[in-house]
Amino acid sequence: MKCDKCKNENTWLEMIGKELVCHKCLSKHRLMGNILRTHANTFKFLLKKLNLQGFEGYMGITDEQIQKLVNINQLKIKYKPKEDRYSIL
């Protein structure tokens, strides 16, 4: 099957709304990509709860929406809030 975004052939695709998307494209969202690689069950839980309509909706997920549903620290995912990502020491 082909990914609807990058058009590459892949056997493992996730369904986001009506679109089939590969793991490489899903990893473009920084926090959700980390959750997908480390906790697949939590990733599927988030997809159900957020009720996404497509890949654009997936890329529009904010970090706050994820944190309302899942405790990132409990999953032991290293995460810096958006304001601190590019701070100069």
TITOR-919742 format. One line per 4 residues: for each residue x, y, z of N, C-alpha, C. Coordinates in Angstrom, 3 decimals. Each point is the difference from the previous one (the first is absolute). Example, Ala and Ser with C-alpha at 12.3 -4.5 7.8 and 13.67 -1.06 7.14 Angstrom:
% TITOR-919742
13.190 -5.690 7.800 -0.890 1.190 0.000 0.900 1.200 0.000  -0.350 1.050 -0.720 0.820 1.190 0.060 -0.770 1.090 0.730
***
This chain:
% TITOR-919742
0.845 -1.180 0.000 -0.845 1.180 0.000 0.885 1.236 0.000  -0.539 1.102 -0.482 0.770 1.233 -0.101 -0.453 1.014 1.029  0.984 0.735 0.505 -0.273 1.117 0.899 -0.645 1.125 -0.817  -1.053 0.612 0.536 -0.690 1.078 -0.716 0.807 1.292 -0.024
0.982 0.146 0.862 0.789 1.235 0.062 1.273 -0.077 -0.830  0.831 -1.008 0.245 1.291 -0.074 -0.699 -0.030 -0.945 -1.205  -1.096 -0.721 -0.177 -0.212 -0.919 -1.126 0.982 -1.163 -0.039  0.668 -0.297 1.113 0.905 -1.151 0.065 -0.780 -1.254 0.346
0.475 -1.112 -0.535 -0.610 -1.301 0.282 0.424 -0.444 1.393  -0.973 -0.415 0.827 0.298 -0.413 1.364 -1.058 -0.994 0.457  0.423 -0.979 0.790 -0.956 -1.003 0.480 -0.662 0.427 1.308  0.647 0.872 0.799 -0.555 0.439 1.276 -0.456 1.444 -0.112
-1.300 0.206 -0.102 -0.565 1.341 -0.095 -1.013 0.204 1.113  -0.093 1.226 0.463 -1.005 0.368 1.000 -1.115 0.771 -0.704  -1.211 -0.193 0.461 -1.130 0.698 -0.584 -0.299 1.248 0.820  0.139 1.160 -0.629 -0.296 1.287 0.617 -1.183 0.581 -0.769
-1.173 -0.046 0.597 -1.208 0.408 -0.728 -0.239 -0.987 -1.132  -0.002 0.507 -1.238 -0.177 -0.855 -1.171 1.321 -0.261 -0.710  1.095 0.492 0.545 1.296 -0.105 -0.655 0.863 -1.096 0.629  0.793 -0.664 -0.822 0.980 -0.970 0.462 1.360 0.680 -0.007
0.672 0.007 1.144 1.242 0.748 0.144 1.070 -0.920 0.582  1.237 0.104 -0.528 1.101 -0.835 0.475 0.609 0.591 1.278  0.839 -0.794 0.658 0.605 0.429 1.259 0.974 1.157 -0.203  0.628 0.063 -1.164 0.928 1.109 -0.282 -0.755 1.325 -0.029
-1.152 0.022 -0.625 -0.804 1.227 -0.050 -0.589 0.319 1.375  -0.392 -1.022 0.760 -0.549 0.225 1.333 1.050 0.548 0.958  1.262 -0.315 -0.235 1.072 0.474 0.871 0.324 1.470 -0.203  -0.614 0.640 -0.975 0.240 1.430 -0.222 -0.548 0.851 1.139
-1.022 -0.492 0.689 -0.488 0.681 1.209 0.906 -0.453 1.133  0.716 0.910 0.595 1.086 -0.339 0.929 -0.465 -0.855 1.179  -0.997 0.443 0.725 -0.434 -0.702 1.206 -0.773 -1.279 -0.338  -0.899 0.074 -0.965 -0.754 -1.200 -0.378 0.917 -1.049 -0.624
1.038 0.426 -0.709 0.972 -0.934 -0.556 0.733 -0.760 1.091  0.358 0.708 1.073 0.654 -0.662 1.141 -0.935 -0.995 0.664  -1.256 0.382 0.157 -0.978 -0.905 0.617 -0.220 -1.224 -0.891  -0.042 0.197 -1.303 -0.179 -1.124 -0.935 1.160 -0.981 0.100
1.231 0.490 0.081 1.160 -0.891 0.053 0.116 -0.734 1.329  -0.428 0.630 1.097 0.242 -0.600 1.317 -1.234 -0.659 0.614  -1.192 0.515 -0.283 -1.230 -0.517 0.613 -1.118 -0.053 -1.047  -0.049 -1.087 -0.756 -0.961 -0.132 -1.092 -1.446 -0.004 0.508
-0.262 -0.630 1.133 -1.365 -0.036 0.538 -0.475 1.388 0.397  0.880 0.790 0.583 -0.353 1.372 0.373 -0.267 0.832 -1.248  0.784 -0.223 -1.054 -0.203 0.712 -1.264 -1.390 -0.277 -0.558  -0.396 -1.266 -0.017 -1.333 -0.356 -0.506 -1.107 0.585 0.887
0.219 0.027 1.319 -0.948 0.613 0.925 -0.179 1.480 -0.321  1.107 0.704 -0.241 -0.072 1.426 -0.324 -0.733 0.236 -1.314  0.237 -0.850 -0.992 -0.692 0.162 -1.281 -1.507 -0.143 0.171  -0.428 -0.952 0.838 -1.433 -0.183 0.239 -0.593 1.195 0.728
0.676 0.455 1.059 -0.538 1.076 0.827 -0.017 1.343 -0.719  0.990 0.263 -0.870 0.074 1.289 -0.679 -0.948 0.076 -1.191  -0.478 -1.154 -0.494 -0.987 -0.050 -1.074 0.419 0.861 -1.193  1.104 -0.366 -0.622 0.586 0.773 -1.089 -0.696 -0.293 -1.318
-0.064 1.013 -0.871 -0.645 -0.157 -1.293 0.990 -0.313 -1.119  1.282 0.299 0.201 0.998 -0.265 -1.033 1.389 0.350 0.489  0.968 -0.071 -0.915 1.385 0.242 0.358 0.228 1.455 0.408  -0.704 0.933 -0.608 0.147 1.407 0.377 -0.448 0.222 1.442
-1.060 -0.675 0.404 -0.445 0.060 1.389 1.011 -0.621 0.940  0.638 -1.071 -0.450 1.048 -0.655 0.795 1.180 0.945 0.217  0.424 0.676 -1.056 1.133 0.922 0.128 -0.372 1.243 0.810  -1.289 0.284 0.126 -0.450 1.157 0.764 -0.204 -0.273 1.482
0.278 -1.226 0.448 -0.155 -0.333 1.416 1.010 0.802 0.808  -0.473 0.632 1.050 0.906 0.764 0.856 0.494 -0.883 1.144  1.112 0.411 0.567 0.569 -0.746 1.127 -0.943 0.027 1.200  -0.744 1.088 0.156 -0.937 0.109 1.118 -1.138 -1.011 -0.120
-0.477 -0.243 -1.221 -1.054 -0.998 -0.198 0.490 -1.387 0.407  1.232 -0.313 -0.314 0.563 -1.296 0.356 0.160 -0.109 1.505  0.479 1.057 0.633 0.245 -0.031 1.436 -1.294 -0.076 0.807  -1.114 0.481 -0.557 -1.285 -0.129 0.692 -0.442 -1.460 0.090
0.363 -0.796 -1.000 -0.434 -1.393 -0.053 1.003 -0.978 0.597  1.296 0.317 -0.099 1.046 -0.940 0.405 1.050 0.741 0.810  0.481 -0.636 1.064 1.087 0.556 0.796 1.324 -0.381 -0.667  0.647 0.962 -0.643 1.235 -0.243 -0.742 1.125 -0.450 0.933
0.083 0.581 1.187 1.065 -0.354 0.940 -0.123 -1.444 0.467  -1.218 -0.479 0.162 -0.218 -1.377 0.431 0.458 -0.989 -1.074  -0.094 0.388 -1.264 0.452 -0.857 -1.095 1.513 0.039 -0.180  0.667 0.877 0.754 1.456 0.167 -0.046 0.487 0.444 -1.366
-0.756 0.925 -0.611 0.407 0.597 -1.266 0.646 1.336 0.313  1.201 0.210 -0.528 0.678 1.268 0.210 -0.673 1.050 -0.867  -0.453 1.061 0.635 -0.783 1.009 -0.701 0.317 1.371 0.564  0.278 0.931 -0.890 0.190 1.386 0.411 -1.179 0.796 -0.552
-0.610 0.846 0.827 -1.086 0.835 -0.505 0.470 0.892 -1.146  -0.929 0.438 -0.802 0.311 0.751 -1.211 0.842 1.246 0.272  -0.246 0.680 1.109 0.721 1.227 0.300 1.473 -0.258 0.274  0.315 -1.180 0.551 1.371 -0.303 0.414 0.813 -0.721 -1.066
-0.604 -0.341 -1.125 0.690 -0.802 -1.004 1.231 0.714 -0.565  -0.110 1.288 -0.211 1.080 0.731 -0.651 0.638 1.023 0.923  -0.024 -0.259 1.278 0.558 0.959 0.938 1.525 -0.015 -0.087  0.575 1.167 0.152 1.448 0.158 -0.038 0.522 -0.059 1.420
0.992 -0.808 0.233 0.561 -0.147 1.342 0.985 1.090 0.308
***
